[in-house]
Amino acid sequence: METQATQVTQVREDGVGRIPSHADLNLLRTFLAVYRSGSFTAAAPLLGLSQPTVTAQIRTLEQQTGRLLFTRLPRGADPTPLAHELAAQVAAPLDALAALEGGSGPLTGHTTPVHLAGSSELLCVRVLPALAPLVAGGVQLRVTQGLTDPLLEDLRAGRHDLVIATRRPRGRALLSAPLADEEYVLVASPAWAGRLTDGDLCAALREVPLVTYAEDLPIARRYWRNVLGKQLTTHAALTVPNLYAVLSAVNAGAGYSVLPRSLCQEHLDTGRLILLHTPEEPPLNTLFLVQRPGADTNPDVVRVRETLQKAARGW
């Protein structure tokens, strides 16, 4: 154990932000817990400490380094460049120490849950089936469902490690990479499809109720603008904030909608839904995998990210 402790205290000592050789291991443990959890509040129960104690220990470590380690945010703590460097230096030795001590706390990377978030439909259809082998192999997942904008805000606050977003986040604070393209299709039940005659599709659909997941019709408006080259002026007959519910309503004959192909492919294959339009270039929406800075110090985050990237090649 002395060897591992020596490794921790012999981190690089060049530059203004060097870690003193007498740095307390408890301070470094607290630092790593805050770094990995994304906030002082989240780190406190992992360490068995009060939030004020965590704050005081981080302040002490910052005084010893002479540099700021975290930018305090309303809902979390954003690591500074020095914090990223320090985490890279101390994570492995501290995890090794925890393993030698028989610990199963927040510092041992293989026991830290991976916090993943995305839309409920994508998680159910694509993501969780792809990650099932990792869970069976011991990876712990904590999954949150929701819309992209609030999920990205929670990611910035340290509540998630990875978010599958329907758009690229603004700014450079979050790491993001294209994951997959999702195709959207215009569909209705056979009963409604049979009433549509050849001719102006947009005009014919004015007589069919529109089912959508939001009052501002974001998916349908994009389809009309980018594929049909027209402005959608129809008001929704039914809005429900869940694409599974939209699919259920359309399948039952409530009207028509624009849905991800992955969500309704089975219904199209069995004839329960009818494709109303086949454009030369189908409309696509790019999904992005967004990662919280510092999250990859947990090796299971890396495993989840790489598994999703590999699985997405076949989506």
C-alpha positions as CSV (number, residue, x, y, z in Angstrom):
1,M,0.0,0.0,0.0
2,E,2.9,2.4,0.6
3,T,3.9,1.9,-3.0
4,Q,0.5,2.9,-4.2
5,A,0.4,5.9,-1.9
6,T,3.8,7.0,-3.2
7,Q,2.4,6.8,-6.8
8,V,-0.4,9.1,-5.8
9,T,1.9,11.7,-4.2
10,Q,4.5,11.6,-6.9
11,V,2.3,13.2,-9.5
12,R,3.9,15.7,-11.8
13,E,5.2,18.8,-10.1
14,D,5.8,21.1,-13.0
15,G,3.9,24.3,-13.4
16,V,1.9,26.5,-11.0
17,G,-0.8,23.9,-10.4
18,R,1.4,21.1,-9.1
19,I,0.2,18.9,-6.3
20,P,2.3,19.2,-3.1
21,S,4.1,16.0,-2.0
22,H,2.3,16.2,1.3
23,A,-1.2,16.2,-0.3
24,D,-3.7,14.3,1.9
25,L,-5.0,11.1,0.2
26,N,-8.5,11.9,1.6
27,L,-8.4,15.2,-0.3
28,L,-7.5,13.4,-3.5
29,R,-10.2,10.8,-2.9
30,T,-12.8,13.6,-2.5
31,F,-11.5,15.4,-5.6
32,L,-11.9,12.2,-7.7
33,A,-15.4,11.5,-6.3
34,V,-16.5,15.1,-7.3
35,Y,-14.8,14.8,-10.6
36,R,-16.6,11.5,-11.4
37,S,-20.0,12.4,-10.0
38,G,-20.1,15.9,-11.5
39,S,-21.1,17.7,-8.3
40,F,-20.2,18.3,-4.7
41,T,-23.7,17.2,-3.7
42,A,-23.6,13.9,-5.6
43,A,-20.1,13.1,-4.2
44,A,-21.1,13.6,-0.6
45,P,-23.1,10.4,-0.1
46,L,-20.6,8.4,-2.1
47,L,-17.9,9.4,0.4
48,G,-20.0,9.3,3.5
49,L,-19.4,13.0,4.1
50,S,-21.6,16.1,4.3
51,Q,-21.8,18.4,1.4
52,P,-20.1,21.3,3.4
53,T,-17.2,18.9,4.2
54,V,-16.7,18.0,0.5
55,T,-16.7,21.7,-0.3
56,A,-14.2,22.5,2.4
57,Q,-11.9,19.6,1.3
58,I,-11.9,20.7,-2.4
59,R,-11.2,24.3,-1.3
60,T,-8.2,23.1,0.7
61,L,-6.9,21.1,-2.2
62,E,-7.3,24.2,-4.5
63,Q,-5.4,26.3,-1.9
64,Q,-2.6,23.7,-2.0
65,T,-2.4,23.7,-5.8
66,G,-2.8,27.4,-6.2
67,R,-5.4,26.8,-9.0
68,L,-9.1,26.4,-9.4
69,L,-10.2,22.7,-9.9
70,F,-13.9,23.2,-10.5
71,T,-16.1,26.0,-11.8
72,R,-19.1,26.1,-9.5
73,L,-22.4,25.9,-11.4
74,P,-26.0,26.2,-10.2
75,R,-26.4,22.5,-10.6
76,G,-23.0,20.9,-10.6
77,A,-19.3,21.4,-10.8
78,D,-17.4,21.8,-14.1
79,P,-13.8,20.5,-14.1
80,T,-11.1,22.9,-15.1
81,P,-8.2,21.8,-17.4
82,L,-6.1,21.2,-14.3
83,A,-8.8,18.9,-12.9
84,H,-8.7,16.8,-16.0
85,E,-5.0,16.5,-15.8
86,L,-5.0,15.7,-12.1
87,A,-7.8,13.1,-12.5
88,A,-5.7,11.4,-15.2
89,Q,-2.7,11.3,-12.8
90,V,-4.4,10.0,-9.7
91,A,-7.4,7.9,-10.8
92,A,-5.4,4.6,-11.4
93,P,-3.4,4.8,-8.2
94,L,-6.4,5.6,-6.0
95,D,-8.5,2.9,-7.6
96,A,-5.7,0.4,-7.0
97,L,-5.5,1.6,-3.3
98,A,-9.3,1.0,-3.0
99,A,-8.9,-2.5,-4.4
100,L,-6.1,-3.3,-2.1
101,E,-8.2,-2.2,0.8
102,G,-11.1,-4.3,-0.3
103,G,-13.2,-1.3,-1.0
104,S,-16.2,-1.2,-3.2
105,G,-16.8,2.5,-3.0
106,P,-17.0,5.2,-5.6
107,L,-13.4,5.2,-6.5
108,T,-13.3,1.7,-8.0
109,G,-14.3,2.3,-11.6
110,H,-15.9,-1.1,-12.2
111,T,-18.4,-0.5,-9.4
112,T,-19.5,3.0,-10.5
113,P,-22.8,3.0,-12.3
114,V,-23.0,4.6,-15.8
115,H,-25.6,7.3,-16.0
116,L,-27.2,7.2,-19.5
117,A,-30.0,9.3,-20.9
118,G,-32.0,9.6,-24.1
119,S,-35.5,9.5,-25.5
120,S,-37.7,6.7,-24.2
121,E,-38.4,5.3,-27.7
122,L,-34.8,5.2,-28.8
123,L,-33.7,3.6,-25.5
124,C,-36.3,0.9,-25.7
125,V,-35.9,0.1,-29.4
126,R,-32.2,0.4,-29.9
127,V,-30.1,1.3,-26.9
128,L,-31.0,-1.1,-24.1
129,P,-31.0,-4.2,-26.3
130,A,-27.5,-3.2,-27.5
131,L,-26.3,-2.8,-23.9
132,A,-27.9,-5.9,-22.5
133,P,-24.7,-8.0,-22.8
134,L,-22.8,-5.4,-20.8
135,V,-25.3,-5.5,-18.0
136,A,-25.2,-9.3,-18.0
137,G,-21.5,-9.0,-17.7
138,G,-21.6,-6.8,-14.6
139,V,-21.9,-3.2,-15.9
140,Q,-24.3,-1.1,-13.8
141,L,-26.6,1.3,-15.7
142,R,-28.8,4.1,-14.4
143,V,-31.1,5.2,-17.3
144,T,-33.1,8.4,-17.6
145,Q,-35.7,9.1,-20.2
146,G,-36.5,12.6,-21.5
147,L,-36.2,15.3,-24.2
148,T,-32.8,16.4,-25.5
149,D,-32.6,20.0,-24.1
150,P,-33.3,19.2,-20.4
151,L,-31.1,16.1,-20.6
152,L,-28.2,18.1,-21.9
153,E,-28.7,20.6,-19.1
154,D,-28.6,17.8,-16.6
155,L,-25.4,16.5,-18.3
156,R,-23.8,19.8,-17.8
157,A,-24.8,19.7,-14.2
158,G,-23.1,16.3,-13.8
159,R,-26.3,14.2,-13.5
160,H,-25.5,12.0,-16.5
161,D,-22.3,10.5,-18.1
162,L,-23.7,10.0,-21.6
163,V,-26.7,11.4,-23.4
164,I,-28.1,10.3,-26.8
165,A,-29.3,13.6,-28.2
166,T,-31.4,14.5,-31.3
167,R,-29.1,17.5,-32.0
168,R,-25.5,18.5,-31.5
169,P,-25.1,20.5,-28.3
170,R,-24.0,24.1,-28.6
171,G,-20.6,25.2,-27.5
172,R,-17.4,23.2,-26.9
173,A,-17.9,22.3,-23.2
174,L,-19.5,18.9,-24.0
175,L,-17.9,16.2,-26.1
176,S,-20.2,14.9,-28.9
177,A,-19.9,12.7,-31.9
178,P,-22.5,11.6,-34.5
179,L,-23.9,8.2,-33.6
180,A,-26.5,7.3,-36.2
181,D,-29.1,8.7,-38.7
182,E,-32.7,8.1,-38.0
183,E,-35.1,8.0,-40.9
184,Y,-38.6,9.5,-40.6
185,V,-41.7,8.2,-42.5
186,L,-45.2,9.5,-43.1
187,V,-47.7,6.8,-42.0
188,A,-51.4,6.2,-41.3
189,S,-53.6,3.2,-40.7
190,P,-55.0,1.2,-43.7
191,A,-58.4,2.8,-43.2
192,W,-57.2,6.3,-43.6
193,A,-54.7,5.4,-46.3
194,G,-57.5,4.0,-48.4
195,R,-59.4,7.3,-48.3
196,L,-56.4,9.2,-49.9
197,T,-56.8,9.5,-53.6
198,D,-54.1,10.2,-56.2
199,G,-53.2,13.8,-56.5
200,D,-52.1,16.5,-54.1
201,L,-51.0,14.6,-50.9
202,C,-50.8,17.7,-48.8
203,A,-54.3,18.7,-49.8
204,A,-55.7,15.3,-49.1
205,L,-54.0,15.1,-45.7
206,R,-55.9,18.3,-44.6
207,E,-58.9,16.0,-44.2
208,V,-57.0,13.5,-42.0
209,P,-56.4,14.2,-38.2
210,L,-52.7,14.8,-37.4
211,V,-51.3,13.0,-34.4
212,T,-48.0,14.3,-32.9
213,Y,-46.0,14.4,-29.7
214,A,-45.8,18.2,-29.3
215,E,-48.0,21.2,-30.0
216,D,-45.5,22.9,-32.3
217,L,-45.4,19.8,-34.6
218,P,-41.5,19.7,-34.9
219,I,-41.2,16.4,-36.8
220,A,-44.2,17.0,-39.1
221,R,-43.2,20.6,-39.9
222,R,-39.6,19.4,-40.8
223,Y,-41.0,16.7,-43.0
224,W,-43.3,19.2,-44.8
225,R,-40.5,21.8,-45.2
226,N,-37.6,19.5,-46.2
227,V,-39.4,16.7,-48.1
228,L,-42.7,18.2,-49.5
229,G,-41.3,21.7,-49.9
230,K,-44.3,23.3,-48.3
231,Q,-45.4,24.9,-45.0
232,L,-47.5,22.8,-42.7
233,T,-50.5,24.8,-41.6
234,T,-52.5,22.0,-40.0
235,H,-53.2,22.0,-36.2
236,A,-52.8,18.7,-34.3
237,A,-55.9,16.7,-33.6
238,L,-54.0,14.8,-30.8
239,T,-50.8,15.6,-29.0
240,V,-49.2,13.1,-26.6
241,P,-45.5,13.5,-25.4
242,N,-44.5,10.0,-26.2
243,L,-43.8,8.5,-29.6
244,Y,-45.0,5.1,-28.5
245,A,-48.3,6.7,-27.7
246,V,-48.4,8.4,-31.0
247,L,-47.7,5.1,-32.8
248,S,-50.5,3.4,-30.8
249,A,-53.0,6.1,-31.6
250,V,-52.1,6.1,-35.4
251,N,-52.2,2.3,-35.4
252,A,-55.7,2.4,-33.9
253,G,-57.0,4.8,-36.6
254,A,-56.7,8.2,-35.0
255,G,-55.1,9.8,-38.0
256,Y,-51.6,10.1,-39.5
257,S,-48.2,11.1,-38.2
258,V,-44.5,11.3,-39.0
259,L,-42.5,8.7,-37.0
260,P,-39.0,7.2,-36.8
261,R,-38.9,4.2,-39.1
262,S,-37.2,2.1,-36.4
263,L,-40.3,2.6,-34.2
264,C,-42.9,1.6,-36.7
265,Q,-41.1,-0.8,-39.1
266,E,-42.8,-3.9,-37.6
267,H,-46.2,-2.2,-38.2
268,L,-45.3,-1.4,-41.8
269,D,-44.1,-5.0,-42.4
270,T,-47.3,-6.5,-41.1
271,G,-49.6,-4.0,-42.9
272,R,-50.9,-2.4,-39.7
273,L,-49.5,0.9,-41.0
274,I,-49.2,2.2,-44.5
275,L,-46.4,4.3,-45.9
276,L,-48.1,7.4,-47.4
277,H,-45.1,8.8,-49.2
278,T,-41.8,7.5,-50.6
279,P,-39.4,10.4,-51.2
280,E,-36.3,10.0,-53.4
281,E,-34.2,11.1,-50.4
282,P,-35.8,10.1,-47.1
283,P,-35.6,12.7,-44.3
284,L,-32.9,11.9,-41.8
285,N,-32.2,13.2,-38.3
286,T,-28.7,12.7,-36.9
287,L,-28.4,11.3,-33.3
288,F,-25.4,12.4,-31.3
289,L,-23.7,10.7,-28.4
290,V,-22.7,13.4,-25.9
291,Q,-20.3,12.7,-23.0
292,R,-19.7,14.6,-19.8
293,P,-16.1,15.9,-19.5
294,G,-14.2,13.5,-17.2
295,A,-16.7,10.7,-17.4
296,D,-14.3,8.4,-19.2
297,T,-12.3,8.0,-16.0
298,N,-14.9,5.4,-15.3
299,P,-13.9,2.5,-17.6
300,D,-17.5,1.3,-17.9
301,V,-18.5,4.6,-19.5
302,V,-15.9,3.9,-22.2
303,R,-17.3,0.4,-22.6
304,V,-20.9,1.7,-22.9
305,R,-19.8,4.4,-25.4
306,E,-17.9,2.0,-27.6
307,T,-20.6,-0.6,-27.5
308,L,-23.2,2.0,-28.6
309,Q,-20.9,3.2,-31.4
310,K,-20.4,-0.3,-32.7
311,A,-24.1,-1.2,-32.5
312,A,-25.1,2.1,-34.2
313,R,-23.4,1.0,-37.4
314,G,-26.2,-1.5,-37.9
315,W,-29.1,0.8,-37.0
